[in-house]
Amino acid sequence: MTKTAIVTDSTAYLPQNVCEKLRITVAPISVGFGDHQYRERIDISDAEFYKRLKTEKSFPTTAPPSMGVMEEIYHQLAKEGYEEVISIHLTGGVSGFVTNLAQFAKSVAEIKVHVVDSQISVQPLGYLVIQAAKMALAQKPVTEIIAKLTELKETIGEYFIVDDLKNLVHGGRLGSGSAFVGSLLKVKPILSLNKERYNIEAVDKVRSLKKAKANIVNRFINETKDLPYAVRVFLCGTDNEPAIEKWRENIQSKLTNVAAVETGQIGPVLGAHLGPGAVAILWVKEEI
C-alpha cells in the first residue's frame, strides 16, 4: 500500500500530542511586528501576541512558509519513505499561499504532492486534517482520502464577529463588509467566508455584541436543524477564552442535531486579521 503523509499549516491549531500521534507535519506561518517575524506558537505565544497587539503602533503582518520550507518538508517525508503527500491548508480567501503551493507542488519530483484548499481555517481545518491523517494511517488510498475531504468541505459553515473591523480592512481581507465601515462605532457586522469569491463578506449587521452572538447562533440552528447528519460545532475567539467558555455554557442546551461542541482560541496569524475580541461559530459534519 502507498505510504501517505499529511501536512498542514499552523492555523489548524492542532495540539502537539495530536500531531505526534497521527503523524501530522505542521508548516508554521509567521506573524510580524516591524522587521521581526515570529512563527506562531513557536517563537511567540498567543498571550504575548495579543499583549503586543494592544501596544504596537503598526498593524501586524503575516507571512506563509516559503516554497523552500515546503520543499524541505516534502523532501524529509520522502526520505522517511512516504510516497505521496496530502497537504491541507487554510483557505485561499485569507491567503494566496495554497494557490502558490499548488503550482509549486507540480515541480516536486521525489514525492507526489496533492494540495487541498480547505476553504476554511482554525478548528474545522484541524478536523479535516485529523480525518485525513486517520485514513492515511489506515492506509486508505489517496483518492479516497481526498474524496472524503471534498465531502466534508461541503458541510462546513461559519459565522463570526469582530470587535473592530480595522484589522480586516487594513489587511484587505474584507469583501462586501467594507460597506459597513462607516458605521463601525454603532454596529457589529455578521461576517462569513464566501466560498465562491473566496473572500470575507458581511451578511448582516446588528447593534450589539450580545445581539450579534444570538444572531449567529440562530443562523446556525436554522441551517443545521434539518440536516440528515449530526454536526460538530466549534466555538472560538481571539484573546477571550473565558467569554467563549461562558458562551458555550449559555447556548449548548439550545443546539440540536449536534454531536459535540468544542471551544478554542485563535492564534496569532488569524488574530492579526481579526483583532482581539472576535467570536466565531463553525461547524462540519461529524465523521462517525
N, C-alpha and C positions, 0 to 999 in steps of 0.2 A: 504494500500500500504506500501511496505517496505521503511523505512526511511534510506536513504543512505548518508553517509558523504564523502566528497572529501578532500584528504590530498595530499600535495606535499612538495617539499623542496625549500629552499631559492633561488636556481639557476633558478627558474621560474621567478624571479624578478618581481613579481606582486605587484602593488601598494596596500597599506594597505586598502584603501577605497574599492577597488575591492574585496579583500578577505572578508571584513566585509559584503558587500552587497550580495555576493554569498556564504557566509558561508564556505569559504575555510580555512582549517587549514594548516599552513606552519611550517615544521620542519626545524630549522636553521642548516646550515652547517657552520663549523668553519674554519677560516684561522689562521695560527700561525706564529709568528716570535720568534725564540728561544723557550723558555719554556712557552711562553704566547699564549693562544688560544683566539680568538675573534669570536663571532657569527657575520656573515656578515650582515651588515646593521642594526645590533642591538648594538653590542659593538664597531664596527668600521665602519666608513662611507667609501664610495668609495674614496672620496678625501683624507682622512687620509691614507687609504691603499696604494694608488698609490704614495703618497708622501713618505711613508716609503719604498716602493718598490725600489725607486730610491736611497735610502741611506743605507739600510740594507746590511750587508756584506754577509749574508747567504740567500739561497733561502727560500721563504715562504713554509709552509706546509699546507695541508688541512686535515680536519677530519670530516667525516659524523656524524650524530646523532648516539648515541649508541642505541642498541636494547632496553635498559632500557628506554631511552627517547621516543622511538617509542611506546613501550608498554604503557607508561603513557598517551601518546596522544590517543591511541586506547581505553584505559580504560576510559578516560574522555569522549570520544564520546559515549561510551556505557552508561555511567551514564546519558548523556543528551538524551538518548532514541534512538540513532541510532542503527540500526540492522546490517548494513553492511557498509564497508569502501572500497572505491577505492583509492588506494594510488599510485600516479603517480609521477615518479621520473626521475632524469637525467640519461642519457644513461650509460649503463654498460661499454661502451667504454672509459669512463673517470673515472669511479669509480666502485668498486665492491659492493657498498652499496646496489643497487637494487637487486642484486643476493642474498646477505646475508639476506636482508629483506624478500625476497620471501620465503626463508627457515624458517626464524623466524616466519613469519605470520602463518605458519601451526600450531604453538603451541599456538596461541592466541585463548582462548576458549570463552570469553564472547562476542565477536563480530566477524563476518565473515570478513576477510581482503582479498581483491583482490589486488595484487601488479602488477603494469603495468610499464614496462620499456618503456619510451617514445622514446628511441633511438635518443634523441636529448637533447638540453637544451635551456637556455635563452628564448627568446620570443616565439618560437614555442611550447616549453614546457608549457609556460604560456597560450598559445592559447588553447592547448589540455585541460588543467585544467579548463579553463573558460567554454569551451563547455561541459565538463563533469559536472561541477557544475550547469550550466543552466538546463541540463537534469535531474540532481538529484533533483533540486528544483521543476521541473515539474513532479516529481515522476515517471520518466521513469524507467523501470526495469534495474537492474544491467547488465543483459546480453545485453540489447540494448545499454547501455552506453559504455560498453567495446567493443562491435562491432563497434560503431561509432569511438572510439579511434583507433581501429585497421585500420579502413578505412582511417582515416585522417593521421595516421603514414605513410601509403604507399605513400602519396602525398608530404611528406616533402623532401626538398632538401636544400643543403647548400654548400657554398664555403667560405673559409676565408684565410686571410693572416696575418701573424705575422711579427712584425718588426724585431724580433730576435728569432731564434729557441731555444735558450739556456734553456728557462724555460720548454718547451715541452720535450726537450731531457733529461734534468735533472730529470723530473718527470716520465720518461718512458712512456709518452703518445703518442709517435710518432712511426708509423709503417714504411712503406717503405720510408717515407720522410727522414729517417736518412741517406739515400744515398746522400742527398744534403748538409749534414752538412759541408763537406769540402769546399763548395762554398758559405758559408753564407755571406761573405762580398760582393759578387757580384750578388746574385740572390734573388728573392722573391718567394719561393715555393708557389704554389696554393694548399691549403690543403682541405681535405674533410673527413667526417666520413665514414668509410667502415662499412656498416650495416651487412655484413656477418661475418667479422672478429672482429667487434666491436673495431676498433682502428682508429687512425688518420693517414691518408696517404697523401703523396704528389702526385698530379696528373699532375703537370706541373711545370715549373719554368720560371720566367720572370725577366727581367733585372732591372726593377724599380717598385716602388710602384704605380706610375701612370699607367704603362702598366699592372701591376697585377690587379688593380681595374677594368680596362677596360676588361681584360680577364675574370674575374668572372661575370661581367655584361653580356658579350656576351654569356657566358656559360648558364647563367640564361635564357636569351632571347631564345636561341636555344632549351633549354629543356622545355620551358613552352608555346611557341607561338602556338603550335598546340593542346594543351590540351583541352578537351571538357568542361572544367570548368575554372572559374577565380581563381586566387591565391591571397593570402595576402602576401605581401613582408615585410621583416624585415631587416633593415639596422642597424647594431650595431657595437660597438667598445669598446676599453679599454682606458679610460682616454683621449678621443679625441672627445668629443661631438660636438664642433663647426665644426670639419672636417667631421663628419658623416652627420650633417645637410647640409653642403655645398655639399657633395656628393649626397644627395637626390635631392637637387635643380638642380644639373647638369645632373642627369640621369633620373629623373622622366618622362620627356617627351618621352624618348626612350622606356619606358616599356609598353608592350602591354599585353592584357589579364590579367590585374591587377585590383583587386577590391579596394585595399588600400595599402599604403606604410607607415609603422611605423618606427620610429627611436628610438634608445635607447642605454643605456650603460651597459656593462657587469660588474658585481660586483666583489668583492674581490676573491671569491673561484675560479671562472674560470679565473679571471685575474691573479691569481697566476701561472696558467699554460700557459697562452697566453702572459703575459707580456704587458707593455704599447704599445700603437700604433697599436694594432690589428684592423682589419676591417673585417666585415662579411656580406654576403648577404644570407638570409634564406627565405624559403617560404613554404606555406602549402595551401591546397585547402580552399577557402573561404566558410565557412559554412553559408548558407542562413537562 
